[in-house]
Amino acid sequence: MEQNLNLYQIFYEVAGCRNFSVAAKKLYITQPAVSKAISRLEESLDTVLFYRSSRGVCLTPEGEVLCRHVEQALTSLKAGEDQIRAFVSQKVSRLSIGVSTTLCKYVLLPLLRTFITENPNIKISISCQSTSSTIAALQEGAIDIGLVGLGHLQDDGSRPITCLPLKTIEDIFVASDTYLSPFYGKYGGDLFDEPDFLNEASFIMLDRENISRKHADSFLAAHQIELTNIIEVNHMDLAIEFARAGLGIACVIGEFVKDDLEKGALAEVRPGHKVPKRQIGFAYSSRSPLSSSMEKLIQYYQTRV
């Protein structure tokens, strides 16, 4: 097809002019060159594209089909060229970000609104995905930067990842008063010290591949806490909603339920030991230099988080 691109341009001009000579003048080539190009195209497609007469040419049914597709293709190419020229003239840069749905909602989105307003020439694309998928995308060069939980990250060495801590977060266990009241009435205050409570209560946890879940599992294993009834969900917003609905005790990031705790919609259930704090931050390939747009994003967040 690459060899036919020029032929398609000539074909399209002839279809519009309905005359080989007029098309030749518009294309600044000779009329025999136009005739030869159309013959080559017809031979390659094994069909006749034009009806010839002394008054000019007109498209055959096959020619009309091809003309519609060529017109779409040329229009698309022109639009691409115009967009690239606009980017160059405006010095537009692109920035692709990988982030989990939870971190996108609670961390990235609140500050991204003003960042975009202050940097209109940075065109941003966001891929909401798990931390492991974000790291894989960074290693493959599919995205520029990721906003991830930094705990338990594993680098296979194929494309070293640089992690830049942004803020500290703390995982806590929360539930509604409605759900907790029967347990407090039965076992008293230190629920996690009661084996029967751990066997009876339902715990809402993220799936096992999630970085937050791995962090919580490490904490539970370190303190020999075994949870019998686990409801697994695929992102933290669902865990929070399940806890609000009184379906169990959810392990969530404390900052993300701050309003619920203040309003009394949820209450913290302390397991006797605090879950170790961890960090979230930016991750990017160590082998690729930071672009100006990446530097702007990082500096912007460092001064506001």
Backbone as CSV, one residue per row, in Angstrom:
resi,resn,N_x,N_y,N_z,CA_x,CA_y,CA_z,C_x,C_y,C_z
1,MET,0.824,-1.213,0.000,0.000,0.000,0.000,0.860,1.266,0.000
2,GLU,2.072,1.198,0.625,2.907,2.386,0.703,3.221,2.941,-0.682
3,GLN,3.460,2.021,-1.663,3.782,2.454,-3.015,2.591,3.120,-3.693
4,ASN,1.389,2.862,-3.183,0.183,3.391,-3.827,-0.277,4.727,-3.259
5,LEU,0.365,5.231,-2.194,-0.107,6.465,-1.575,-0.125,7.621,-2.561
6,ASN,0.923,7.776,-3.341,0.964,8.845,-4.339,-0.081,8.611,-5.429
7,LEU,-0.275,7.334,-5.762,-1.284,7.014,-6.780,-2.683,7.388,-6.294
8,TYR,-2.949,7.176,-4.997,-4.260,7.527,-4.451,-4.490,9.041,-4.498
9,GLN,-3.443,9.812,-4.255,-3.574,11.268,-4.332,-3.923,11.695,-5.754
10,ILE,-3.234,11.098,-6.733,-3.534,11.409,-8.144,-4.947,10.965,-8.490
11,PHE,-5.315,9.759,-8.053,-6.665,9.251,-8.294,-7.720,10.200,-7.736
12,TYR,-7.498,10.710,-6.533,-8.476,11.580,-5.886,-8.629,12.899,-6.649
13,GLU,-7.529,13.439,-7.166,-7.597,14.687,-7.941,-8.329,14.465,-9.251
14,VAL,-8.058,13.343,-9.904,-8.760,13.042,-11.166,-10.255,12.868,-10.900
15,ALA,-10.611,12.179,-9.814,-12.027,11.969,-9.476,-12.726,13.304,-9.254
16,GLY,-12.016,14.255,-8.635,-12.624,15.557,-8.392,-12.706,16.410,-9.644
17,CYS,-11.679,16.361,-10.498,-11.649,17.197,-11.714,-12.403,16.574,-12.880
18,ARG,-12.538,15.234,-12.840,-13.157,14.481,-13.938,-12.430,14.706,-15.261
19,ASN,-11.137,14.970,-15.158,-10.361,15.235,-16.365,-8.875,15.039,-16.038
20,PHE,-8.195,14.237,-16.865,-6.785,13.965,-16.624,-5.934,15.223,-16.763
21,SER,-6.204,16.028,-17.771,-5.378,17.213,-18.036,-5.512,18.247,-16.916
22,VAL,-6.743,18.480,-16.457,-6.969,19.457,-15.395,-6.303,18.979,-14.107
23,ALA,-6.420,17.678,-13.813,-5.791,17.124,-12.622,-4.276,17.259,-12.711
24,ALA,-3.720,17.052,-13.918,-2.267,17.170,-14.092,-1.794,18.579,-13.768
25,LYS,-2.544,19.594,-14.203,-2.167,20.978,-13.920,-2.208,21.260,-12.418
26,LYS,-3.211,20.736,-11.721,-3.326,20.966,-10.278,-2.202,20.284,-9.502
27,LEU,-1.756,19.133,-10.051,-0.710,18.366,-9.381,0.688,18.752,-9.849
28,TYR,0.771,19.639,-10.853,2.053,20.083,-11.411,2.859,18.917,-11.989
29,ILE,2.149,18.009,-12.667,2.798,16.920,-13.395,2.181,16.860,-14.783
30,THR,2.719,16.015,-15.634,2.219,15.941,-17.005,0.981,15.061,-17.081
31,GLN,0.202,15.264,-18.146,-1.000,14.460,-18.337,-0.659,12.980,-18.562
32,PRO,0.414,12.663,-19.338,0.779,11.243,-19.465,1.144,10.601,-18.117
33,ALA,1.753,11.390,-17.216,2.102,10.849,-15.900,0.847,10.503,-15.112
34,VAL,-0.197,11.345,-15.252,-1.470,11.073,-14.585,-2.091,9.802,-15.148
35,SER,-2.114,9.685,-16.468,-2.697,8.508,-17.114,-1.976,7.231,-16.691
36,LYS,-0.636,7.316,-16.635,0.146,6.149,-16.241,-0.126,5.769,-14.783
37,ALA,-0.270,6.782,-13.917,-0.529,6.508,-12.503,-1.869,5.816,-12.307
38,ILE,-2.894,6.286,-13.020,-4.219,5.675,-12.887,-4.195,4.249,-13.424
39,SER,-3.480,4.019,-14.526,-3.382,2.665,-15.081,-2.689,1.726,-14.104
40,ARG,-1.629,2.211,-13.447,-0.922,1.387,-12.460,-1.829,1.031,-11.289
41,LEU,-2.638,2.010,-10.845,-3.533,1.755,-9.726,-4.606,0.748,-10.112
42,GLU,-5.137,0.897,-11.303,-6.156,-0.042,-11.769,-5.574,-1.450,-11.894
43,GLU,-4.349,-1.551,-12.367,-3.697,-2.862,-12.481,-3.474,-3.491,-11.106
44,SER,-3.046,-2.676,-10.134,-2.777,-3.225,-8.805,-4.055,-3.687,-8.117
45,LEU,-5.180,-3.032,-8.422,-6.459,-3.402,-7.819,-7.265,-4.349,-8.703
46,ASP,-6.746,-4.587,-9.907,-7.398,-5.486,-10.865,-8.845,-5.075,-11.128
47,THR,-9.027,-3.779,-11.381,-10.365,-3.278,-11.674,-10.258,-1.989,-12.483
48,VAL,-11.374,-1.549,-13.035,-11.427,-0.273,-13.762,-12.033,0.774,-12.836
49,LEU,-11.339,1.900,-12.683,-11.787,2.945,-11.757,-12.515,4.083,-12.448
50,PHE,-12.245,4.286,-13.759,-12.864,5.399,-14.487,-13.422,4.911,-15.822
51,TYR,-14.569,5.489,-16.193,-15.055,5.387,-17.558,-14.431,6.543,-18.339
52,ARG,-13.755,6.252,-19.469,-13.123,7.292,-20.265,-14.009,7.660,-21.441
53,SER,-14.017,8.944,-21.749,-14.708,9.428,-22.951,-13.986,10.676,-23.440
54,SER,-14.388,11.178,-24.614,-13.739,12.368,-25.168,-14.018,13.610,-24.322
55,ARG,-15.066,13.564,-23.524,-15.423,14.717,-22.695,-14.780,14.669,-21.306
56,GLY,-14.099,13.574,-20.996,-13.465,13.469,-19.693,-13.638,12.068,-19.115
57,VAL,-13.656,11.972,-17.809,-13.800,10.674,-17.153,-14.836,10.780,-16.041
58,CYS,-15.380,9.632,-15.665,-16.259,9.560,-14.485,-15.996,8.237,-13.795
59,LEU,-16.305,8.193,-12.529,-15.989,7.026,-11.708,-16.890,5.839,-12.028
60,THR,-16.308,4.670,-12.029,-17.077,3.433,-12.073,-17.601,3.152,-10.665
61,PRO,-18.508,2.219,-10.497,-18.964,1.893,-9.133,-17.804,1.528,-8.211
62,GLU,-16.813,0.783,-8.741,-15.645,0.448,-7.933,-14.846,1.705,-7.593
63,GLY,-14.775,2.617,-8.556,-14.066,3.866,-8.335,-14.737,4.720,-7.271
64,GLU,-16.070,4.713,-7.253,-16.791,5.490,-6.245,-16.526,4.953,-4.838
65,VAL,-16.482,3.623,-4.704,-16.176,3.020,-3.399,-14.790,3.442,-2.942
66,LEU,-13.810,3.311,-3.838,-12.441,3.681,-3.484,-12.332,5.167,-3.165
67,CYS,-13.037,5.990,-3.908,-12.959,7.438,-3.713,-13.428,7.837,-2.318
68,ARG,-14.482,7.188,-1.839,-14.981,7.511,-0.502,-13.925,7.199,0.563
69,HIS,-13.279,6.059,0.418,-12.264,5.678,1.400,-11.013,6.548,1.308
70,VAL,-10.624,6.888,0.077,-9.446,7.753,-0.095,-9.722,9.133,0.488
71,GLU,-10.945,9.641,0.287,-11.294,10.944,0.838,-11.204,10.940,2.363
72,GLN,-11.720,9.875,2.996,-11.633,9.759,4.454,-10.186,9.707,4.917
73,ALA,-9.370,8.942,4.196,-7.970,8.791,4.588,-7.216,10.112,4.455
74,LEU,-7.411,10.817,3.350,-6.713,12.087,3.141,-7.175,13.144,4.145
75,THR,-8.472,13.133,4.455,-8.997,14.073,5.457,-8.372,13.803,6.823
76,SER,-8.255,12.510,7.177,-7.657,12.134,8.452,-6.184,12.535,8.510
77,LEU,-5.452,12.318,7.419,-4.040,12.700,7.377,-3.872,14.211,7.534
78,LYS,-4.735,14.968,6.861,-4.645,16.424,6.959,-4.937,16.894,8.386
79,ALA,-5.930,16.263,9.022,-6.259,16.627,10.395,-5.077,16.344,11.322
80,GLY,-4.401,15.211,11.087,-3.221,14.893,11.888,-2.110,15.903,11.686
81,GLU,-1.868,16.288,10.448,-0.839,17.284,10.163,-1.172,18.614,10.822
82,ASP,-2.449,19.023,10.737,-2.865,20.298,11.346,-2.688,20.276,12.856
83,GLN,-2.999,19.117,13.460,-2.878,19.011,14.912,-1.414,19.081,15.339
84,ILE,-0.548,18.415,14.594,0.874,18.443,14.912,1.421,19.859,14.758
85,ARG,1.029,20.553,13.706,1.486,21.941,13.511,1.026,22.821,14.666
86,ALA,-0.211,22.564,15.128,-0.732,23.357,16.253,0.081,23.084,17.518
87,PHE,0.413,21.800,17.738,1.222,21.458,18.908,2.580,22.149,18.855
88,VAL,3.205,22.093,17.663,4.531,22.684,17.510,4.483,24.195,17.711
89,SER,3.480,24.834,17.106,3.395,26.292,17.192,3.090,26.759,18.613
90,GLN,2.328,25.965,19.348,1.972,26.330,20.719,2.907,25.704,21.750
91,LYS,3.903,24.930,21.285,4.833,24.229,22.172,4.072,23.336,23.155
92,VAL,3.119,22.594,22.593,2.305,21.692,23.411,3.101,20.428,23.720
93,SER,3.077,19.978,24.954,3.722,18.728,25.351,2.674,17.787,25.913
94,ARG,3.001,16.515,25.879,2.075,15.495,26.355,2.617,14.838,27.614
95,LEU,1.685,14.402,28.487,2.072,13.741,29.726,1.060,12.646,30.017
96,SER,1.530,11.406,30.047,0.647,10.274,30.342,0.910,9.788,31.759
97,ILE,-0.172,9.623,32.527,-0.078,9.294,33.947,-0.834,7.995,34.215
98,GLY,-0.197,7.086,34.940,-0.865,5.878,35.418,-1.176,6.024,36.899
99,VAL,-2.377,5.665,37.320,-2.781,5.856,38.710,-3.972,4.950,39.008
100,SER,-4.070,4.489,40.252,-5.227,3.693,40.641,-6.461,4.585,40.713
101,THR,-7.634,3.974,40.629,-8.881,4.737,40.716,-8.967,5.504,42.031
102,THR,-8.536,4.862,43.120,-8.614,5.494,44.441,-7.691,6.698,44.541
103,LEU,-6.419,6.530,44.168,-5.469,7.641,44.245,-5.828,8.741,43.254
104,CYS,-6.413,8.367,42.151,-6.846,9.378,41.176,-7.928,10.262,41.788
105,LYS,-8.884,9.639,42.445,-10.006,10.386,43.017,-9.586,11.242,44.205
106,TYR,-8.801,10.665,45.128,-8.522,11.342,46.394,-7.239,12.172,46.398
107,VAL,-6.298,11.875,45.511,-5.016,12.581,45.534,-4.761,13.361,44.246
108,LEU,-4.857,12.680,43.116,-4.495,13.325,41.850,-5.514,14.366,41.409
109,LEU,-6.777,14.001,41.388,-7.815,14.872,40.847,-7.930,16.224,41.552
110,PRO,-7.923,16.279,42.898,-8.100,17.579,43.562,-7.069,18.633,43.159
111,LEU,-5.823,18.199,42.921,-4.787,19.164,42.564,-4.619,19.311,41.058
112,LEU,-5.088,18.308,40.304,-4.895,18.334,38.857,-5.713,19.436,38.197
113,ARG,-6.844,19.787,38.794,-7.688,20.831,38.218,-6.906,22.132,38.043
114,THR,-6.240,22.571,39.105,-5.498,23.832,39.017,-4.224,23.673,38.201
115,PHE,-3.624,22.478,38.238,-2.413,22.254,37.436,-2.719,22.417,35.953
116,ILE,-3.833,21.864,35.520,-4.211,21.963,34.112,-4.495,23.415,33.738
117,THR,-5.160,24.138,34.640,-5.459,25.550,34.377,-4.176,26.368,34.242
118,GLU,-3.198,26.067,35.090,-1.942,26.816,35.072,-0.986,26.359,33.976
119,ASN,-1.223,25.180,33.419,-0.348,24.637,32.372,-1.183,24.155,31.191
120,PRO,-1.835,25.073,30.470,-2.747,24.675,29.391,-2.054,23.992,28.216
121,ASN,-0.744,24.158,28.085,-0.036,23.558,26.958,0.473,22.150,27.249
122,ILE,0.146,21.623,28.425,0.461,20.235,28.734,-0.813,19.413,28.577
123,LYS,-0.829,18.552,27.583,-1.994,17.709,27.331,-1.825,16.395,28.086
124,ILE,-2.748,16.125,29.011,-2.615,14.998,29.936,-3.563,13.857,29.557
125,SER,-3.026,12.652,29.606,-3.863,11.450,29.478,-3.661,10.602,30.730
126,ILE,-4.747,10.053,31.264,-4.698,9.317,32.523,-5.196,7.885,32.302
127,SER,-4.419,6.922,32.784,-4.818,5.516,32.737,-5.070,5.057,34.165
128,CYS,-6.332,4.761,34.492,-6.657,4.259,35.826,-6.443,2.751,35.845
129,GLN,-5.510,2.318,36.673,-5.146,0.911,36.702,-4.466,0.603,38.037
130,SER,-4.219,-0.654,38.288,-3.576,-1.044,39.537,-2.126,-0.575,39.554
131,THR,-1.534,-0.555,40.756,-0.128,-0.157,40.875,0.772,-1.088,40.071
132,SER,0.509,-2.399,40.123,1.338,-3.343,39.371,1.238,-3.088,37.874
133,SER,0.047,-2.736,37.395,-0.119,-2.421,35.970,0.585,-1.126,35.614
134,THR,0.552,-0.161,36.537,1.247,1.098,36.299,2.751,0.872,36.200
135,ILE,3.316,0.080,37.109,4.746,-0.216,37.071,5.108,-0.945,35.783
136,ALA,4.257,-1.896,35.378,4.511,-2.617,34.126,4.490,-1.658,32.939
137,ALA,3.546,-0.718,32.956,3.460,0.264,31.868,4.688,1.164,31.839
138,LEU,5.212,1.513,33.017,6.436,2.306,33.078,7.617,1.517,32.522
139,GLN,7.703,0.246,32.871,8.793,-0.589,32.392,8.738,-0.785,30.881
140,GLU,7.522,-0.772,30.343,7.360,-0.933,28.898,7.453,0.390,28.152
141,GLY,7.510,1.501,28.908,7.564,2.810,28.267,6.220,3.273,27.735
142,ALA,5.129,2.662,28.234,3.792,3.002,27.738,3.242,4.281,28.359
143,ILE,3.739,4.652,29.549,3.321,5.890,30.203,4.568,6.623,30.690
144,ASP,4.393,7.905,31.008,5.526,8.721,31.452,5.787,8.612,32.948
145,ILE,4.711,8.601,33.729,4.868,8.684,35.182,3.671,8.028,35.852
146,GLY,3.881,7.507,37.060,2.788,6.881,37.791,2.673,7.471,39.185
147,LEU,1.460,7.535,39.689,1.214,7.910,41.085,0.779,6.634,41.788
148,VAL,1.622,6.129,42.690,1.415,4.786,43.224,1.706,4.727,44.720
149,GLY,1.231,3.646,45.350,1.666,3.326,46.692,3.052,2.716,46.604
150,LEU,3.992,3.217,47.391,5.390,2.823,47.208,5.771,1.563,47.974
151,GLY,4.920,1.106,48.871,5.244,-0.100,49.620,5.138,-1.346,48.755
152,HIS,6.032,-2.301,48.974,5.988,-3.614,48.315,6.194,-3.542,46.809
153,LEU,6.751,-2.442,46.295,7.028,-2.378,44.864,8.179,-3.312,44.539
154,GLN,8.038,-4.030,43.460,9.089,-4.935,43.038,9.577,-4.518,41.658
155,ASP,10.874,-4.343,41.543,11.477,-3.955,40.280,12.231,-5.156,39.722
156,ASP,11.832,-5.627,38.548,12.491,-6.805,37.987,13.812,-6.476,37.303
157,GLY,14.181,-5.200,37.288,15.469,-4.813,36.739,15.481,-4.576,35.243
158,SER,14.398,-4.939,34.559,14.376,-4.751,33.115,14.330,-3.282,32.738
159,ARG,13.704,-2.495,33.554,13.639,-1.056,33.324,13.544,-0.413,34.709
160,PRO,14.680,-0.079,35.338,14.671,0.404,36.721,13.708,1.566,36.939
161,ILE,13.042,1.523,38.076,12.035,2.527,38.404,12.548,3.417,39.535
162,THR,12.416,4.714,39.363,12.735,5.679,40.411,11.452,6.059,41.129
163,CYS,11.482,6.011,42.460,10.311,6.361,43.262,10.574,7.654,44.020
164,LEU,9.645,8.565,43.958,9.769,9.850,44.624,8.631,10.005,45.626
165,PRO,8.877,9.799,46.930,7.810,9.899,47.942,7.124,11.263,47.909
166,LEU,5.806,11.242,48.058,5.023,12.469,47.976,4.343,12.793,49.300
167,LYS,3.705,11.790,49.902,3.030,12.005,51.174,2.892,10.672,51.900
168,THR,2.667,10.763,53.216,2.516,9.577,54.053,1.037,9.290,54.279
169,ILE,0.679,8.025,54.219,-0.708,7.627,54.456,-0.735,6.536,55.522
170,GLU,-1.898,6.331,56.108,-2.051,5.337,57.178,-3.309,4.515,56.934
171,ASP,-3.172,3.204,56.976,-4.305,2.299,56.801,-4.976,2.048,58.148
172,ILE,-6.300,2.079,58.168,-7.053,1.836,59.400,-8.233,0.916,59.095
173,PHE,-8.820,0.373,60.158,-10.018,-0.448,60.029,-11.223,0.374,60.486
174,VAL,-12.271,0.391,59.683,-13.453,1.189,60.009,-14.728,0.388,59.758
175,ALA,-15.762,0.778,60.469,-17.077,0.156,60.290,-18.130,1.120,60.821
176,SER,-19.381,0.842,60.507,-20.476,1.666,61.019,-20.788,1.267,62.460
177,ASP,-21.334,2.202,63.231,-21.728,1.903,64.618,-22.765,0.793,64.661
178,THR,-23.644,0.789,63.661,-24.677,-0.245,63.606,-24.063,-1.634,63.537
179,TYR,-23.008,-1.757,62.746,-22.359,-3.064,62.612,-21.572,-3.429,63.868
180,LEU,-20.922,-2.430,64.472,-20.034,-2.700,65.601,-20.751,-2.902,66.935
181,SER,-21.891,-2.268,67.117,-22.577,-2.290,68.420,-22.773,-3.686,68.996
182,PRO,-23.276,-4.655,68.232,-23.461,-5.999,68.811,-22.144,-6.622,69.291
183,PHE,-21.046,-6.360,68.577,-19.767,-6.927,68.973,-19.237,-6.263,70.241
184,TYR,-19.391,-4.942,70.340,-18.940,-4.263,71.556,-19.759,-4.730,72.761
185,GLY,-21.056,-4.943,72.531,-21.907,-5.419,73.620,-21.516,-6.817,74.074
186,LYS,-21.015,-7.609,73.152,-20.687,-9.009,73.462,-19.264,-9.189,73.979
187,TYR,-18.312,-8.416,73.391,-16.904,-8.642,73.716,-16.213,-7.480,74.434
188,GLY,-16.833,-6.342,74.486,-16.183,-5.198,75.120,-15.382,-4.377,74.127
189,GLY,-14.322,-3.718,74.625,-13.639,-2.724,73.798,-12.580,-3.238,72.855
190,ASP,-11.762,-4.190,73.284,-10.637,-4.643,72.458,-11.061,-5.820,71.584
191,LEU,-11.754,-5.498,70.503,-12.345,-6.554,69.688,-11.296,-7.465,69.055
192,PHE,-10.199,-6.894,68.612,-9.198,-7.696,67.918,-8.506,-8.695,68.841
193,ASP,-8.672,-8.523,70.154,-8.084,-9.468,71.106,-8.965,-10.694,71.311
194,GLU,-10.163,-10.664,70.730,-11.114,-11.766,70.915,-11.108,-12.683,69.684
195,PRO,-10.623,-13.916,69.824,-10.619,-14.849,68.690,-12.012,-15.068,68.101
196,ASP,-13.027,-15.111,68.962,-14.385,-15.329,68.463,-14.844,-14.169,67.584
197,PHE,-14.452,-12.961,67.961,-14.796,-11.790,67.141,-14.172,-11.913,65.753
198,LEU,-12.910,-12.312,65.707,-12.227,-12.445,64.422,-12.861,-13.531,63.560
199,ASN,-13.461,-14.537,64.211,-14.134,-15.603,63.469,-15.522,-15.187,62.989
200,GLU,-16.168,-14.289,63.751,-17.548,-13.921,63.441,-17.660,-12.709,62.516
201,ALA,-16.785,-11.751,62.685,-16.900,-10.498,61.929,-16.515,-10.694,60.467
202,SER,-17.093,-9.857,59.618,-16.736,-9.834,58.202,-15.784,-8.665,57.955
203,PHE,-14.721,-8.944,57.235,-13.731,-7.917,56.932,-13.707,-7.660,55.428
204,ILE,-13.783,-6.392,55.084,-13.830,-5.983,53.682,-12.424,-5.568,53.276
205,MET,-11.833,-6.347,52.385,-10.441,-6.145,51.993,-10.343,-6.027,50.474
206,LEU,-9.315,-5.330,50.031,-9.040,-5.273,48.605,-8.506,-6.625,48.136
207,ASP,-8.510,-6.859,46.828,-8.029,-8.139,46.318,-6.539,-8.311,46.608
208,ARG,-6.080,-9.551,46.602,-4.744,-9.882,47.087,-3.618,-9.285,46.248
209,GLU,-3.884,-8.907,45.019,-2.836,-8.330,44.176,-2.651,-6.842,44.431
210,ASN,-3.562,-6.253,45.196,-3.492,-4.818,45.458,-2.382,-4.508,46.463
211,ILE,-1.645,-3.415,46.233,-0.543,-3.022,47.111,-1.041,-2.768,48.538
212,SER,-2.213,-2.108,48.665,-2.772,-1.843,49.997,-3.107,-3.143,50.721
213,ARG,-3.627,-4.112,50.002,-3.958,-5.411,50.607,-2.684,-6.117,51.063
214,LYS,-1.643,-6.070,50.262,-0.388,-6.722,50.644,0.184,-6.084,51.911
215,HIS,0.050,-4.763,52.000,0.534,-4.065,53.187,-0.270,-4.493,54.421
216,ALA,-1.584,-4.574,54.272,-2.438,-4.992,55.387,-2.160,-6.444,55.781
217,ASP,-1.983,-7.312,54.796,-1.701,-8.726,55.093,-0.378,-8.883,55.847
218,SER,0.620,-8.086,55.482,1.908,-8.154,56.182,1.747,-7.757,57.645
219,PHE,0.945,-6.720,57.879,0.683,-6.274,59.251,-0.042,-7.359,60.044
220,LEU,-1.078,-7.923,59.459,-1.857,-8.947,60.157,-0.998,-10.172,60.464
221,ALA,-0.176,-10.584,59.511,0.681,-11.747,59.726,1.711,-11.477,60.820
222,ALA,2.246,-10.253,60.847,3.255,-9.901,61.844,2.696,-9.982,63.255
223,HIS,1.391,-9.732,63.410,0.769,-9.743,64.740,-0.121,-10.971,64.938
224,GLN,0.047,-11.957,64.045,-0.658,-13.232,64.143,-2.172,-13.043,64.257
225,ILE,-2.683,-12.150,63.452,-4.124,-11.901,63.394,-4.668,-12.598,62.153
226,GLU,-5.574,-13.521,62.334,-6.159,-14.264,61.218,-7.626,-13.861,61.040
227,LEU,-7.968,-13.444,59.859,-9.339,-13.057,59.547,-10.028,-14.211,58.834
228,THR,-11.164,-14.623,59.354,-11.855,-15.793,58.808,-12.773,-15.423,57.650
229,ASN,-13.581,-14.403,57.842,-14.581,-14.021,56.833,-14.144,-12.757,56.111
230,ILE,-13.725,-12.905,54.874,-13.225,-11.772,54.104,-14.089,-11.556,52.863
231,ILE,-14.531,-10.322,52.706,-15.228,-9.910,51.482,-14.211,-9.127,50.639
232,GLU,-13.865,-9.633,49.479,-12.882,-8.969,48.633,-13.567,-8.049,47.625
233,VAL,-13.025,-6.844,47.480,-13.511,-5.889,46.482,-12.310,-5.422,45.668
234,ASN,-12.579,-4.824,44.513,-11.458,-4.498,43.630,-10.953,-3.068,43.731
235,HIS,-11.645,-2.202,44.478,-11.024,-0.912,44.775,-11.619,-0.311,46.050
236,MET,-10.907,0.656,46.596,-11.181,1.129,47.949,-12.523,1.828,48.081
237,ASP,-12.972,2.499,47.052,-14.279,3.150,47.131,-15.376,2.150,47.466
238,LEU,-15.284,0.956,46.891,-16.278,-0.075,47.200,-16.158,-0.522,48.655
239,ALA,-14.927,-0.663,49.146,-14.733,-1.049,50.547,-15.363,-0.024,51.477
240,ILE,-15.180,1.256,51.163,-15.758,2.325,51.976,-17.276,2.266,51.943
241,GLU,-17.835,2.073,50.758,-19.296,1.999,50.619,-19.863,0.790,51.363
242,PHE,-19.170,-0.340,51.299,-19.626,-1.533,52.011,-19.627,-1.283,53.520
243,ALA,-18.589,-0.596,54.003,-18.527,-0.290,55.439,-19.653,0.653,55.828
244,ARG,-19.909,1.669,55.018,-21.011,2.597,55.298,-22.346,1.868,55.342
245,ALA,-22.478,0.856,54.511,-23.738,0.112,54.433,-23.883,-0.903,55.564
246,GLY,-22.853,-0.998,56.435,-22.937,-1.910,57.562,-22.710,-3.360,57.220
247,LEU,-21.892,-3.613,56.180,-21.653,-4.983,55.746,-20.399,-5.593,56.346
248,GLY,-19.629,-4.806,57.095,-18.427,-5.352,57.698,-17.436,-4.270,58.064
249,ILE,-16.235,-4.719,58.394,-15.151,-3.829,58.804,-14.173,-3.712,57.635
250,ALA,-13.953,-2.498,57.159,-13.122,-2.292,55.970,-11.744,-1.774,56.349
251,CYS,-10.737,-2.278,55.659,-9.376,-1.756,55.799,-9.177,-0.726,54.700
252,VAL,-9.048,0.550,55.108,-8.992,1.643,54.133,-7.905,2.639,54.531
253,ILE,-7.627,3.560,53.659,-6.689,4.632,53.970,-7.428,5.691,54.783
254,GLY,-6.889,5.978,55.979,-7.595,6.840,56.926,-7.967,8.195,56.366
255,GLU,-7.084,8.806,55.607,-7.345,10.139,55.069,-8.575,10.169,54.179
256,PHE,-8.860,9.038,53.518,-9.956,8.997,52.567,-11.329,8.866,53.226
257,VAL,-11.350,8.562,54.540,-12.627,8.477,55.262,-12.663,9.498,56.398
258,LYS,-11.852,10.533,56.290,-11.767,11.546,57.341,-13.126,12.170,57.632
259,ASP,-13.859,12.534,56.584,-15.181,13.152,56.782,-16.152,12.180,57.446
260,ASP,-16.103,10.895,57.050,-16.990,9.892,57.641,-16.713,9.736,59.129
261,LEU,-15.441,9.772,59.496,-15.074,9.631,60.910,-15.532,10.842,61.712
262,GLU,-15.367,12.033,61.132,-15.760,13.258,61.830,-17.280,13.348,61.995
263,LYS,-18.008,12.872,61.002,-19.472,12.943,61.049,-20.093,11.763,61.792
264,GLY,-19.293,10.752,62.097,-19.816,9.596,62.813,-20.422,8.530,61.931
265,ALA,-20.292,8.698,60.621,-20.826,7.680,59.713,-20.024,6.389,59.826
266,LEU,-18.741,6.515,60.150,-17.877,5.365,60.365,-17.083,5.574,61.650
267,ALA,-16.665,4.479,62.238,-15.847,4.534,63.446,-14.629,3.642,63.252
268,GLU,-13.506,4.067,63.817,-12.288,3.275,63.681,-12.301,2.126,64.675
269,VAL,-11.852,0.970,64.216,-11.701,-0.211,65.071,-10.205,-0.464,65.192
270,ARG,-9.648,-0.241,66.357,-8.195,-0.349,66.539,-7.803,-1.784,66.889
271,PRO,-6.850,-2.332,66.147,-6.441,-3.725,66.387,-5.387,-3.901,67.475
272,GLY,-5.125,-2.881,68.278,-4.120,-2.986,69.329,-2.779,-2.445,68.887
273,HIS,-2.439,-2.644,67.625,-1.222,-2.089,67.047,-1.618,-1.310,65.796
274,LYS,-0.998,-0.183,65.606,-1.295,0.589,64.411,-0.649,-0.051,63.185
275,VAL,-1.379,-0.009,62.085,-0.792,-0.455,60.827,0.325,0.523,60.470
276,PRO,1.530,0.044,60.142,2.628,0.964,59.817,2.253,1.926,58.687
277,LYS,2.653,3.161,58.865,2.395,4.141,57.816,3.230,3.809,56.584
278,ARG,2.762,4.246,55.456,3.487,4.034,54.214,3.390,5.283,53.357
279,GLN,4.025,5.244,52.227,4.084,6.439,51.396,3.489,6.183,50.017
280,ILE,2.938,7.238,49.464,2.570,7.229,48.058,3.450,8.268,47.372
281,GLY,3.641,8.096,46.102,4.494,9.042,45.397,4.531,8.774,43.915
282,PHE,5.388,9.498,43.243,5.539,9.350,41.806,6.585,8.290,41.494
283,ALA,6.355,7.544,40.448,7.309,6.557,39.961,7.529,6.794,38.474
284,TYR,8.769,6.671,38.047,9.074,6.861,36.626,10.332,6.067,36.278
285,SER,10.552,5.847,35.004,11.684,5.063,34.563,13.000,5.777,34.865
286,SER,13.944,5.047,35.466,15.248,5.626,35.797,16.094,5.856,34.551
287,ARG,15.755,5.160,33.466,16.573,5.234,32.262,16.168,6.369,31.332
288,SER,15.037,6.987,31.615,14.560,8.077,30.761,14.658,9.394,31.516
289,PRO,15.232,10.418,30.912,15.325,11.717,31.592,13.938,12.307,31.818
290,LEU,13.798,13.062,32.894,12.522,13.717,33.169,12.250,14.776,32.107
291,SER,11.054,14.726,31.542,10.655,15.768,30.599,10.268,17.017,31.388
292,SER,10.169,18.131,30.682,9.795,19.379,31.364,8.407,19.281,31.973
293,SER,7.493,18.588,31.293,6.133,18.447,31.817,6.122,17.570,33.066
294,MET,6.958,16.516,33.114,7.052,15.678,34.301,7.626,16.469,35.474
295,GLU,8.645,17.261,35.204,9.240,18.088,36.257,8.230,19.085,36.815
296,LYS,7.436,19.680,35.933,6.424,20.642,36.387,5.397,19.965,37.280
297,LEU,4.952,18.764,36.881,3.956,18.037,37.677,4.507,17.694,39.058
298,ILE,5.724,17.180,39.085,6.333,16.790,40.359,6.511,18.000,41.267
299,GLN,7.061,19.086,40.737,7.273,20.292,41.538,5.957,20.861,42.041
300,TYR,4.949,20.810,41.201,3.632,21.332,41.564,3.066,20.572,42.761
301,TYR,3.142,19.258,42.716,2.593,18.448,43.793,3.425,18.539,45.053
302,GLN,4.734,18.636,44.904,5.591,18.725,46.091,5.311,19.994,46.904
303,THR,4.892,21.052,46.257,4.630,22.304,46.961,3.210,22.398,47.506
304,ARG,2.362,21.418,47.151,0.957,21.525,47.551,0.446,20.353,48.390
305,VAL,1.180,19.273,48.417,0.723,18.100,49.193,1.391,18.088,50.548
